[in-house]
Amino acid sequence: MNEDERYEGGLKVRRAVLGDAHVDRSIANRNALTEEFQALITRYAWGEIWTREGLPRHTRSLLTIAMMIALNRSEELALHLRAAKNNGVTRDQIKEVLMQAAIYCGVPAANSAFHLADKIFREEDGAQG
């Protein structure tokens, strides 16, 4: 696979997981500083890792949520909490990841993640209702 094919495959998966609106914003907001970085993550995070057959996207979503909690990356956590439903992840499964994070990442990290997930889920429910 060449770099262009990896980029196009990554862009397709990135859109499927994060949604067209998010990806379109990322593309529209590229500038001289961020353009190469955006291309890099599209090729390698999305085109190389998320396209691998070894794990289903559902599992990759749950793992990513857990890693964002462990790394205290709330912006990326919020992004992946919203995107998880695109991969068939349920709120109950997210809750189980957050509970496990309380043990392996620490109660304060899980507490923050629970607050963020609750806020996001309430926003989504309000938007639906």
CORTA-V640414 format. One record per residue. N is the residue number from 1. SS is DSSP state (~ for helix, > for strand, _ for the rest). Layout:
# CORTA-V640414
n->N ss->SS
n->N ss->SS
This chain:
# CORTA-V640414
n->1 ss->_
n->2 ss->_
n->3 ss->~
n->4 ss->~
n->5 ss->~
n->6 ss->~
n->7 ss->~
n->8 ss->~
n->9 ss->~
n->10 ss->~
n->11 ss->~
n->12 ss->~
n->13 ss->~
n->14 ss->~
n->15 ss->~
n->16 ss->~
n->17 ss->~
n->18 ss->~
n->19 ss->_
n->20 ss->~
n->21 ss->~
n->22 ss->~
n->23 ss->~
n->24 ss->~
n->25 ss->~
n->26 ss->~
n->27 ss->~
n->28 ss->~
n->29 ss->_
n->30 ss->_
n->31 ss->_
n->32 ss->_
n->33 ss->_
n->34 ss->_
n->35 ss->~
n->36 ss->~
n->37 ss->~
n->38 ss->~
n->39 ss->~
n->40 ss->~
n->41 ss->~
n->42 ss->~
n->43 ss->~
n->44 ss->~
n->45 ss->~
n->46 ss->~
n->47 ss->~
n->48 ss->~
n->49 ss->~
n->50 ss->_
n->51 ss->_
n->52 ss->_
n->53 ss->_
n->54 ss->_
n->55 ss->_
n->56 ss->_
n->57 ss->~
n->58 ss->~
n->59 ss->~
n->60 ss->~
n->61 ss->~
n->62 ss->~
n->63 ss->~
n->64 ss->~
n->65 ss->~
n->66 ss->~
n->67 ss->~
n->68 ss->~
n->69 ss->~
n->70 ss->~
n->71 ss->_
n->72 ss->_
n->73 ss->_
n->74 ss->~
n->75 ss->~
n->76 ss->~
n->77 ss->~
n->78 ss->~
n->79 ss->~
n->80 ss->~
n->81 ss->~
n->82 ss->~
n->83 ss->~
n->84 ss->~
n->85 ss->~
n->86 ss->~
n->87 ss->~
n->88 ss->_
n->89 ss->_
n->90 ss->_
n->91 ss->~
n->92 ss->~
n->93 ss->~
n->94 ss->~
n->95 ss->~
n->96 ss->~
n->97 ss->~
n->98 ss->~
n->99 ss->~
n->100 ss->~
n->101 ss->~
n->102 ss->~
n->103 ss->~
n->104 ss->~
n->105 ss->_
n->106 ss->_
n->107 ss->~
n->108 ss->~
n->109 ss->~
n->110 ss->~
n->111 ss->~
n->112 ss->~
n->113 ss->~
n->114 ss->~
n->115 ss->~
n->116 ss->~
n->117 ss->~
n->118 ss->~
n->119 ss->~
n->120 ss->~
n->121 ss->~
n->122 ss->~
n->123 ss->~
n->124 ss->~
n->125 ss->~
n->126 ss->~
n->127 ss->~
n->128 ss->~
n->129 ss->_
